[in-house]
Amino acid sequence: MKRLFTLLFVAAIVLSVAGCAAPGSGGGDTIKIGLQAPLTGDFAYEGKGMEKALKLLVEQTNAAGGINGKQIELIVEDDKGDPKEAALVADRMVSNKVAAVIGAYNSSATEPASVTYNRANILHITPSSTRVSLTEKGFKQFFRVCFLDDRQGLFAAKFMKEVLGNKNIAILHDNSTYAQGLAEETKKYAEEAGLNIVFFDAINPKDQDFTPVLTKIKSANPETVYFTGYHAQAGQLLKQAKSVGLQTQWLGGNSSNNAEIIDIAGLENAKGMMFTTEPLPKDLDYPEAKQFLADYKAKYNEDAESVWWVMAADAFRVLRNAMEQTKSTDTAKLAEYLHGSFKDFPGITGPIIGFDEKGDRLGAIHKAYVITDTGEIQPYPKQPAL
């Protein structure tokens, strides 16, 4: 009986130690990293591109020996860009014992997910959620490699005033976390610059008929309409604007910057549309960008077209660096490293990546683009001075 008791006691200790394995390590030879992204719905174009980018880097990392001798297992979940679904996805990621999560795409989905990841103490990096308030909750393990709405709002205001020579502008959003935030930031900087906001309102993105709001905008007679929502609705707005006789300059934010907008609106309606955004992948003149874009083209036989795909790639590269430098998947160690020692990291999306005390990426790089008569998205010939 004494020998049996001893064996049971030892077994209990072994099971207890195994149960305390670091999150994401699986207690074995893999590190689980989650990707939370919209693989279906209006934002599927972005989510599927993010998935391809991360699968490429995971494949390359594993072929080179993994991270700290362990292979990476990518756990992919579809949150559809929906806040409720995003919360459920976050719960599943926690149950899967991931070491870290990259995502979500849109701020409305990232916000509820970040609460769950903070409660579970899981490192969380978003590549594309730009709402300023996301990093004002005091979550120490939350980071983002994208640039914030306040910086884009300033850029948009300067572009409309200094480059387009506007005096009267309209700002239209869709009440989403991201779009409303960008609209408010732009309004603030536009007013500071002396621009007159002749219209400020929102659409319901679930609507199909936007002619009532377009008619109101026409009555306000703005020189430019700055739409801060997503490309699916931007395409419909462009398509329907001519039906009410609204002939004005359209300017979209960085979530309208998507090649699918031309398919939705039709080239005749889309040409001349402008965007404020981070530089497109084809305009990233950095060694890391050139290598990644070449590898992406070789693997998928297509170009990486969206800035959010390369932002997701940078999120993975930042995470990989943190795990390699700390030789750990422990959230506290990773967060401490990213807040402190992690500086001047050469990114795909910029020559230097670093974070401030809130987890926001330092600096900002924005550029204005236009849809040409042939359906290409090209840098606008003139940019505002920043």
C-alpha positions in Angstrom: 0.0 0.0 0.0 2.9 2.3 0.8 4.5 1.7 -2.6 1.1 2.3 -4.3 0.6 5.5 -2.5 4.1 6.7 -3.5 3.4 5.9 -7.2 0.1 7.8 -7.1 1.7 10.8 -5.4 4.4 11.0 -8.1 1.8 10.7 -10.8 -0.2 13.5 -9.3 2.9 15.8 -9.3 3.7 15.0 -12.9 0.1 15.8 -14.0 0.2 19.0 -12.0 3.4 20.2 -13.7 2.1 19.2 -17.1 -1.0 21.3 -16.4 1.1 24.3 -15.7 2.8 24.3 -19.1 3.2 27.8 -20.6 0.2 28.9 -22.7 0.7 28.0 -26.3 3.6 25.7 -25.6 1.2 22.7 -25.6 3.6 21.1 -23.1 5.4 19.6 -26.2 7.2 20.7 -29.3 4.9 23.3 -30.7 4.0 26.9 -30.0 0.4 27.8 -30.8 -0.1 31.3 -32.4 -3.6 32.4 -33.2 -4.9 34.4 -36.1 -8.3 36.0 -35.6 -9.5 37.5 -38.9 -12.6 37.8 -41.1 -12.5 34.9 -43.5 -16.1 35.4 -44.5 -18.3 38.5 -44.9 -17.5 42.0 -46.2 -13.9 41.9 -45.0 -13.0 38.4 -46.2 -10.6 39.8 -48.8 -8.4 41.2 -46.0 -8.8 38.2 -43.7 -7.8 35.7 -46.3 -4.8 37.7 -47.3 -3.7 37.9 -43.7 -4.0 34.2 -43.4 -1.9 33.6 -46.5 0.8 36.0 -45.2 1.0 34.3 -41.9 1.0 30.8 -43.4 4.0 31.8 -45.5 6.0 33.0 -42.6 5.0 30.1 -40.3 6.2 27.7 -43.1 9.5 29.6 -43.4 10.0 29.7 -39.7 9.3 26.0 -39.2 11.6 25.1 -42.1 14.4 27.1 -40.4 13.9 25.2 -37.1 11.0 27.0 -35.5 11.2 29.3 -32.6 13.5 28.3 -29.7 13.5 24.8 -31.2 9.8 24.4 -31.3 7.5 24.3 -34.4 4.8 26.9 -34.8 1.2 25.8 -35.1 -1.1 28.5 -36.6 -4.6 28.4 -35.2 -6.9 30.3 -37.5 -10.4 31.4 -36.5 -13.0 33.4 -38.5 -14.6 36.2 -36.6 -16.5 37.5 -39.7 -15.6 41.1 -38.6 -18.5 40.9 -36.1 -18.0 42.0 -32.5 -20.2 39.2 -31.0 -18.4 36.5 -33.1 -15.1 38.1 -32.2 -15.8 37.5 -28.5 -16.6 33.9 -29.2 -13.4 33.5 -31.2 -11.4 34.9 -28.4 -12.9 32.4 -26.0 -11.9 29.6 -28.3 -8.4 30.9 -28.6 -8.1 30.9 -24.8 -9.4 27.3 -24.7 -6.8 26.3 -27.4 -4.1 27.7 -25.1 -2.5 29.9 -27.7 0.7 31.7 -26.7 -0.3 34.9 -28.6 -3.0 36.1 -31.0 -2.6 38.3 -34.1 -5.9 40.2 -35.0 -8.5 41.2 -35.3 -8.8 43.1 -38.6 -11.4 45.8 -37.6 -11.5 47.8 -34.4 -15.1 46.7 -33.7 -13.9 43.1 -33.5 -10.6 43.8 -31.8 -12.2 45.7 -28.9 -14.2 42.8 -27.3 -11.5 40.3 -28.1 -8.9 42.4 -26.4 -10.9 42.3 -23.1 -10.9 38.4 -23.2 -7.2 38.2 -24.1 -6.3 40.7 -21.3 -8.3 38.6 -18.8 -6.6 35.4 -19.9 -3.2 37.2 -20.0 -2.5 36.3 -23.6 -0.2 38.5 -25.8 -2.3 40.3 -28.4 -1.1 42.2 -31.5 -3.5 43.8 -34.0 -2.1 44.5 -37.5 -5.0 46.8 -38.5 -7.2 48.2 -35.7 -6.5 51.9 -35.6 -9.1 53.3 -33.2 -7.1 55.5 -30.7 -9.1 54.4 -27.6 -8.1 50.7 -28.0 -4.9 51.2 -26.2 -6.3 53.4 -23.5 -7.6 50.6 -21.3 -4.3 49.9 -19.6 -3.9 46.4 -21.2 -0.1 45.7 -20.8 -0.1 42.8 -23.2 -1.9 44.6 -26.1 0.1 46.0 -29.0 -0.4 47.1 -32.6 1.8 47.5 -35.6 -0.6 49.8 -37.5 -0.7 53.6 -37.3 -3.5 55.3 -35.3 -6.6 57.2 -36.5 -5.4 60.5 -35.1 -2.4 60.5 -37.3 -4.4 59.6 -40.4 -7.0 62.3 -39.4 -4.3 64.9 -39.4 -2.9 63.7 -42.7 -6.4 63.8 -44.3 -7.1 67.3 -43.1 -3.8 68.6 -44.4 -4.4 66.8 -47.7 -7.8 68.3 -48.2 -6.6 71.8 -47.4 -3.1 72.0 -48.7 -3.3 69.7 -51.8 -6.9 69.8 -52.8 -7.4 73.4 -51.7 -10.7 72.7 -50.1 -12.7 75.0 -47.9 -15.9 73.1 -47.4 -15.9 69.4 -46.7 -18.3 66.6 -45.8 -17.3 63.7 -43.4 -19.3 60.5 -43.6 -18.8 57.4 -41.4 -20.7 54.2 -40.7 -20.9 54.3 -36.8 -18.4 51.4 -36.5 -15.7 51.7 -33.9 -13.0 52.5 -36.5 -14.9 54.7 -38.9 -16.5 56.9 -36.2 -13.1 57.3 -34.5 -11.4 58.4 -37.8 -14.2 60.7 -38.6 -14.0 62.4 -35.3 -10.2 62.8 -35.4 -10.4 64.2 -39.0 -13.2 66.6 -37.9 -11.0 67.9 -35.1 -7.9 68.5 -37.3 -10.0 69.9 -40.2 -11.6 72.5 -37.9 -8.2 73.4 -36.4 -7.0 73.9 -40.0 -9.8 76.3 -40.7 -11.9 74.0 -42.9 -15.7 74.3 -42.8 -17.5 71.0 -42.0 -20.7 71.4 -43.9 -21.9 67.8 -43.3 -21.1 65.3 -40.6 -23.2 62.1 -40.3 -23.3 58.3 -40.6 -24.8 55.6 -42.8 -26.1 52.3 -41.7 -23.7 49.8 -43.4 -26.4 47.2 -43.6 -28.5 49.4 -45.8 -28.5 48.9 -49.6 -29.9 52.3 -50.6 -27.8 55.3 -49.6 -29.6 57.9 -51.8 -31.2 59.7 -48.9 -27.9 60.5 -47.3 -26.3 61.3 -50.7 -29.1 63.7 -51.4 -28.4 65.5 -48.1 -24.7 65.7 -48.9 -25.5 67.2 -52.3 -27.6 69.9 -50.6 -24.6 70.8 -48.4 -22.5 71.3 -51.5 -19.0 70.1 -50.2 -15.9 70.2 -52.3 -14.9 66.8 -51.0 -16.6 64.0 -49.2 -14.3 62.1 -46.8 -15.8 58.6 -46.2 -14.1 56.8 -43.3 -15.9 53.5 -43.6 -15.1 50.3 -45.4 -14.7 49.5 -49.1 -17.9 47.5 -49.6 -20.0 50.5 -48.6 -17.7 53.0 -50.3 -18.2 51.2 -53.6 -22.0 51.4 -53.2 -21.8 55.1 -52.4 -19.7 55.8 -55.5 -22.2 53.8 -57.6 -25.2 55.6 -56.2 -23.8 59.1 -56.1 -24.4 59.8 -59.7 -28.0 58.7 -59.5 -28.7 61.8 -57.3 -26.5 64.1 -59.3 -23.8 64.3 -56.7 -20.6 65.3 -58.5 -17.9 65.9 -56.0 -14.5 64.6 -55.0 -14.6 61.4 -53.0 -11.8 60.6 -50.5 -11.7 57.4 -48.5 -9.8 56.3 -45.4 -7.5 53.4 -45.3 -10.3 50.8 -45.0 -11.7 51.9 -48.4 -8.3 51.4 -50.0 -9.1 48.1 -51.6 -9.1 46.9 -55.2 -12.5 45.4 -54.8 -14.0 48.9 -54.6 -13.6 49.1 -58.4 -15.6 45.9 -58.9 -18.4 47.1 -56.7 -18.7 50.6 -58.0 -17.6 50.0 -61.6 -14.6 51.7 -63.1 -16.6 54.6 -64.5 -17.8 55.5 -61.0 -14.7 54.6 -59.1 -12.0 56.5 -61.2 -10.8 59.6 -59.5 -11.6 58.3 -56.0 -8.8 59.1 -53.6 -7.6 57.5 -50.4 -5.5 58.3 -47.3 -3.7 55.2 -46.3 -0.4 53.6 -45.3 1.8 53.0 -48.4 0.7 50.1 -50.5 3.0 47.0 -50.5 4.2 47.8 -54.0 5.5 51.2 -52.7 7.4 49.8 -49.8 11.1 50.3 -50.7 12.6 48.4 -47.8 14.8 45.2 -48.0 12.4 43.3 -45.7 9.5 44.3 -47.9 11.1 43.3 -51.1 12.0 39.9 -49.7 8.6 39.2 -48.3 6.8 40.4 -51.4 9.0 38.2 -53.6 8.4 35.2 -51.4 4.7 35.8 -51.4 4.6 36.0 -55.2 6.6 32.8 -55.5 4.3 30.9 -53.2 0.9 32.1 -54.3 1.6 33.3 -57.9 0.0 36.6 -57.1 1.0 39.9 -55.5 0.4 40.9 -51.9 -1.8 43.9 -52.7 -3.2 45.0 -49.3 -1.3 46.9 -46.7 -3.1 44.9 -44.0 -1.6 41.7 -45.3 1.9 43.0 -44.8 1.0 44.6 -41.5 -0.1 41.1 -40.4 3.3 39.8 -41.5 5.0 42.4 -39.5 2.9 41.5 -36.4 4.2 37.9 -36.7 7.8 39.0 -37.2 7.6 41.2 -34.1 6.2 38.3 -32.1 8.8 35.9 -33.4 11.6 38.3 -32.5 10.2 38.7 -29.0 10.0 35.0 -28.4 13.5 34.5 -29.7 15.0 37.3 -27.7 13.3 36.3 -24.4 13.6 32.6 -25.2 10.1 32.3 -23.8 6.3 32.3 -24.6 5.5 33.8 -21.2 3.2 36.8 -21.7 4.8 38.9 -19.0 8.3 38.5 -20.4 7.2 39.1 -23.9 5.3 42.3 -23.0 8.2 43.6 -20.9 10.6 43.1 -23.8 8.3 44.8 -26.3 7.7 47.8 -24.0 11.4 48.1 -23.1 14.3 46.5 -25.1 12.4 46.2 -28.4 13.5 49.2 -30.5 14.4 50.1 -34.1 13.1 46.8 -35.5 13.4 46.7 -39.3 9.9 46.2 -40.6 8.2 45.2 -43.9 6.0 48.3 -43.5 8.6 50.7 -42.3 12.3 50.9 -41.5 11.7 51.2 -37.7 9.1 49.5 -35.5 8.9 50.2 -31.8 6.2 50.7 -29.2 5.3 53.4 -26.7 4.1 52.7 -23.1 0.6 52.0 -24.3 1.6 49.5 -26.9 1.1 51.8 -29.9 3.5 51.8 -32.8 5.8 54.8 -32.8 5.7 57.2 -35.7 3.4 57.2 -38.7 3.6 56.8 -42.5 0.6 57.8 -44.6 0.2 58.5 -48.3 -2.6 59.7 -50.7 -3.6 57.5 -53.6 -6.0 57.8 -56.5 -7.8 55.4 -58.8 -6.7 56.1 -62.3 -8.8 56.0 -65.5 -7.4 52.5 -66.2 -8.4 51.2 -62.8 -5.0 51.3 -61.1 -4.4 52.6 -57.6 -1.5 54.9 -57.8 0.1 57.5 -55.4 -1.3 61.0 -55.9 1.2 63.3 -57.6 1.3 65.7 -54.7 1.4 64.9 -50.9 0.9 67.2 -47.9 3.9 68.3 -45.9 4.1 66.7 -42.5 
